Amino acid sequence: MRFSCKSVLLAVLIGSMPPSAAMAQQIWELGGLRNPESVEPDLPAGIIYVSEIAGGLRDKDGQGFISKVSPDGTMLQAGWVSGLNAPKGLGRVGSTLYVADIDELVAIDIETGKIVHRYPAPGAVFLNDVSTARDGRIFVSDTATDTIWLLENETFSPWLKSEMLAAPNGIAVDVDRLLVAGIGRLPKDGDPGAPAHLVEISFADKLPHALGNGAPVGFLDGLAIVGDGTYLATDYAKGPLYRIYENGAVDTLMTFGPGAADLAYDFASKVTYVPLSNEGKLVAVQLQ
């Protein structure tokens, strides 16, 4: 999405405000979930789809499933679709729900709740987030191999591989570009890790560039477009919910525990839905 000089200037000014200027409030939470990783709202239908890993993040154990939750935080149907392994990112095109599942993209018919197709991703290790374009293209991140995959015309293949993606996790199609949130190198055994930032990839040239100043933001997981020149991202390792501006400035809106995962944002209500994987919860946050 491209912005006028006025909108870019506004984003710069807003981005210079202190974090207290950006407000958010949790309005509900739903517990009892089994390692929820991603959400895909269909609010006109009164449904929020939630992927639940249940087992290990990389285990092909058949324990994963998709559940249905209402927009007010009520469980509608636990285990609506079962037989998955470690389902993560979700995306929807028409009446088909797509889910990233380790090394394949799984297509589910929403009307029947049946798996209708599995698209293998040879060489993929950790398929993670899913983002759909208006023309039906489906992009999927593989965090472990710095690769973005693309499903187009029923062909699922690598679209871009680059170390600049810094372990791509959350992705979001934004008109003429793809935005990528890298998780970086996670902290481990005394190693503080290496936080990442947002990257933009123009569909015209497929060249990745840092968004704004490229300063490290965090260990980014979920990514959503707000629509006013700002973006929401979660930090899986530390727990914050960030608002990131086009110039690279960052506000911390809320802080959860580690495991804040693949969020989704509703433009009409200004509500974002955040899975808290480690706590087995889904929370709804109202932005002010």
PyMOL commands that set and color helices and strands:
alter all, ss='L'
color gray80, all
select helices_A, chain A and resi 5-15+19-21+43-45+143-145+163-165+277-279
alter helices_A, ss='H'
color red, helices_A
select strands_A, chain A and resi 24-30+36-42+47-52+64-69+75-84+87-93+96-101+104-109+114-120+127-132+138-142+147-152+155-161+168-174+177-182+198-202+208-210+220-225+230-235+240-245+250-255+264-266+271-276+281-287
alter strands_A, ss='S'
color yellow, strands_A
deselect
rebuild
show_as cartoon
